[in-house]
């Protein structure tokens, strides 16, 4: 039995909103690694990123990731780049049942077109940046996940789908 559901995927793929939907209807507590990072640093993610850079952010992200196997009964939404580190990918797999929320470049762009809070998208060509990030991360997401779920439905419908797959997987164990 997996003790947690861990949501991975690109920024804008709905990890937080789907995670909240799951926790509203099932006996698991929602948490988000970005929230845990903000609590640890005392700074918002955009502020921390702008003041300290991506390398420092990834270090803190990895420190938070190391704590995830200690969680029991959680739905954990992760940052989009958490899979860039091999130790993080291994830790995520130990932390729970990992779901990759797959989104296309067009879907992410539509969701984040006017979002100014994403440090990695502070660029004139958001679409090209999203495509670059997705190209870099797609295989890492797939290798880390136990299951891939496309985000074409509503968050509520996706949450129901994830829960049914989670229950089926737990019954098989």
C-alpha positions as CSV (number, residue, x, y, z in Angstrom):
1,X,0.0,0.0,0.0
2,X,1.3,3.4,-0.9
3,X,0.9,5.9,2.0
4,X,0.9,9.0,-0.2
5,X,-0.1,10.2,-3.6
6,X,2.6,12.4,-5.2
7,X,1.7,14.6,-8.1
8,X,4.4,15.6,-10.6
9,X,4.3,17.5,-13.8
10,X,5.0,20.8,-15.5
11,X,4.0,24.1,-13.9
12,X,0.5,24.8,-14.8
13,X,-0.5,21.1,-15.1
14,X,-2.9,21.4,-12.2
15,X,-1.0,19.6,-9.5
16,X,-2.2,21.9,-6.7
17,X,-5.8,22.2,-7.8
18,X,-6.1,18.5,-8.5
19,X,-4.4,17.7,-5.2
20,X,-6.9,19.9,-3.4
21,X,-9.8,18.2,-5.1
22,X,-8.4,14.8,-4.1
23,X,-8.0,15.9,-0.4
24,X,-11.5,17.4,-0.3
25,X,-13.1,14.0,-1.2
26,X,-10.7,11.5,0.3
27,X,-9.0,10.9,3.6
28,X,-5.6,12.4,2.7
29,X,-4.1,15.7,3.6
30,X,-3.0,18.1,0.9
31,X,0.5,19.7,0.9
32,X,2.6,21.4,-1.7
33,X,6.4,21.4,-1.8
34,X,6.4,25.0,-2.9
35,X,4.5,25.9,0.3
36,X,6.9,23.9,2.4
37,X,9.8,25.7,0.6
38,X,8.2,29.1,1.3
39,X,7.7,28.1,5.0
40,X,11.3,27.0,5.3
41,X,12.8,30.1,3.6
42,X,10.3,32.6,4.9
43,X,10.0,33.9,1.3
44,X,7.7,33.4,-1.6
45,X,9.0,31.3,-4.4
46,X,9.3,34.2,-6.9
47,X,11.1,36.3,-4.3
48,X,13.5,33.5,-3.3
49,X,14.2,32.8,-6.9
50,X,15.0,36.4,-7.8
51,X,17.1,37.0,-4.7
52,X,19.0,33.6,-4.6
53,X,18.7,32.1,-8.1
54,X,17.7,28.7,-9.4
55,X,20.6,26.7,-8.0
56,X,19.8,27.8,-4.4
57,X,16.1,27.1,-5.0
58,X,16.9,23.6,-6.3
59,X,19.0,22.9,-3.2
60,X,16.1,23.9,-0.8
61,X,13.7,21.9,-3.0
62,X,15.9,18.8,-2.6
63,X,16.1,19.3,1.1
64,X,12.3,19.4,1.3
65,X,12.1,16.4,-1.0
66,X,14.3,14.4,1.4
67,X,11.6,14.8,4.0
68,X,8.7,13.4,1.9
69,X,9.1,9.7,2.8
70,X,8.3,10.7,6.4
71,X,4.8,11.9,5.3
72,X,2.0,9.4,5.7
73,X,-1.6,10.0,4.4
74,X,-0.8,12.9,2.2
75,X,-1.4,14.1,-1.3
76,X,1.8,15.9,-2.2
77,X,2.0,18.4,-5.1
78,X,5.5,19.0,-6.2
79,X,7.3,21.8,-8.1
80,X,7.7,21.2,-11.8
81,X,11.5,20.9,-11.7
82,X,11.8,18.5,-8.7
83,X,12.5,15.7,-11.2
84,X,15.7,17.3,-12.5
85,X,17.7,15.7,-9.7
86,X,18.2,11.9,-9.8
87,X,18.1,11.6,-5.9
88,X,14.8,13.5,-5.9
89,X,13.3,11.1,-8.5
90,X,14.4,8.2,-6.3
91,X,13.0,9.8,-3.2
92,X,9.7,10.7,-4.9
93,X,9.2,7.0,-5.8
94,X,9.9,6.1,-2.1
95,X,7.5,8.7,-0.9
96,X,4.3,7.4,-2.5
97,X,2.4,6.5,-5.6
98,X,3.6,9.0,-8.2
99,X,1.2,10.5,-10.8
100,X,2.5,12.4,-13.7
101,X,0.0,15.0,-14.8
102,X,0.7,15.3,-18.5
103,X,0.0,18.5,-20.2
104,X,0.9,19.8,-23.7
105,X,2.8,23.0,-24.4
106,X,-0.5,24.6,-25.6
107,X,-2.4,23.6,-22.4
108,X,0.4,25.0,-20.2
109,X,0.6,28.2,-22.2
110,X,-3.1,28.7,-22.0
111,X,-3.1,28.2,-18.2
112,X,-0.1,30.4,-17.6
113,X,-0.3,33.0,-20.3
114,X,-0.9,35.8,-17.9
115,X,0.8,34.3,-14.8
116,X,3.6,36.6,-13.6
117,X,4.5,34.5,-10.6
118,X,6.5,31.8,-12.5
119,X,10.2,32.8,-12.4
120,X,11.2,30.4,-15.2
121,X,8.6,32.0,-17.5
122,X,9.8,35.6,-17.2
123,X,10.8,35.6,-20.8
124,X,9.4,37.2,-24.0
125,X,8.7,33.9,-25.6
126,X,6.8,31.8,-23.0
127,X,5.7,29.2,-25.5
128,X,9.3,28.4,-26.5
129,X,10.4,28.3,-22.9
130,X,7.6,26.0,-22.0
131,X,8.5,23.7,-24.9
132,X,12.1,23.7,-23.9
133,X,11.3,22.8,-20.3
134,X,8.9,20.1,-21.4
135,X,11.4,18.6,-23.8
136,X,14.0,18.6,-21.0
137,X,11.6,17.0,-18.4
138,X,9.2,14.8,-20.2
139,X,11.2,11.6,-20.0
140,X,12.1,12.3,-16.3
141,X,8.4,12.7,-15.4
142,X,7.6,9.4,-17.2
143,X,10.4,7.5,-15.6
144,X,9.5,8.7,-12.1
145,X,5.7,8.1,-12.3
146,X,3.8,5.0,-11.5
147,X,1.0,6.3,-13.8
148,X,0.5,9.0,-16.4
149,X,-2.7,11.0,-16.4
150,X,-3.6,13.4,-19.2
151,X,-5.1,16.7,-17.9
152,X,-7.8,17.1,-20.6
153,X,-10.7,16.8,-18.1
154,X,-11.7,19.1,-15.2
155,X,-9.7,18.9,-12.0
156,X,-12.6,17.2,-10.3
157,X,-12.8,14.5,-13.0
158,X,-9.1,14.0,-13.0
159,X,-9.1,13.7,-9.2
160,X,-11.8,11.0,-9.5
161,X,-9.8,9.2,-12.1
162,X,-6.6,9.3,-10.0
163,X,-8.4,8.0,-6.9
164,X,-9.9,5.1,-8.8
165,X,-6.5,4.2,-10.3
166,X,-4.9,4.6,-6.8
167,X,-7.5,2.3,-5.2
168,X,-7.0,-0.3,-8.0
169,X,-3.2,-0.2,-7.6
170,X,-3.4,-0.6,-3.8
171,X,-5.7,-3.6,-4.2
172,X,-3.2,-5.3,-6.4
173,X,-0.4,-5.0,-3.8
